[in-house]
């Protein structure tokens, strides 16, 4: 049964369903909450994208060179990327003013 978006409740979503609209989350500068920021060492990075996959805020983006970096507008400095990095190329550093 196809329903309109307004009628769709979270309990009705099928497993693995992806909601394409992020609502208004993109309007909030959550990076201002951060006191630490992730920094990548490109000499150790193998460009696997594990950091990108595990970031709970989708605050990691791929550069034109294929490496990854934090989008500091949204990065909250949680450090999950550091924990999940398989090569240990990401470290958390103090924010500078």
N, C-alpha and C positions, 0 to 999 in steps of 0.2 A: 504494500500500500504506500503510495507516494503522498507525503504530506508537505504542507508549506513549512518553511523554517520556523515560523511563529508557533506552530503546533508541536514541533520536535522537542522533546525533553531529554535530558542527559541519560535517563534510564532506558530510553528507546534506541540509543546509538548502538550499532553493532560493534563487536570487538574489532579493533584495528581501524576504526573510523577516524578520519582526519577532518578536523574543522578548519576550513581555509581562512576564515576571517578572524583576525586576532582581537577583534573588538577595538577598544580604545587603548590597549596596553602600549602601543607604539608612541602614544602621546606623552607618556610619563618618562622623565629623565631619571631612571633608577640608578644610574651610575653615580649620582651624587651621594649615595649611601655608602660608598666604598671607602675604605681606609688603606687597603692593599690592592695592588693590581698585578695581573699576570704578565710576565715578560718571557718571550720565546728566545731560546738560543738556537739560531739557524744552523749552527755547526752540528747540533745533535738532532735536530728535527728531521724526521723522515717523511713528512707531509702525509701522514696516514689519516688525519682527520678525526681521530678518536676524541680529541678535545672538543671539536665541533659537535660531535654526536652527543656527548654527555653534558654539554652546557645547558643548564635548566632554563636559561633566559634567552637562548639563541643569540648570545652576545659575542659570538666568535665568528669572524668572517675570513674568507680565503682571499689572500692577496693576489695580485696579478702574476707573482712569481710562483704561486702554488703553496706558499706557506700560510700559516694562520696567525691571526692577531685578534686581540680583544677590541670590540667596539665599546670604547669607554663611555659612550653615551648611555649604554644599557648594562654594562658589566657591574655586578654588585661586589665583586671581589670574594666570592664564596670559596674559591680554591678547588672546586671539583675538577677543573681541567688539570690542575697539578696532580691531584690524586690519581686520575685516570690515564695520564700520559705514560705511554709504554717505554719511552726513551729517557724520561726525566729531563726533558728540554725546557720545561716551563717552571719558573720560580715566581713566588709572590714577593713583590717589593713594596716598600712604603710609598704611599702617594706623596707627590711633591706639590707644593702650592704654587 
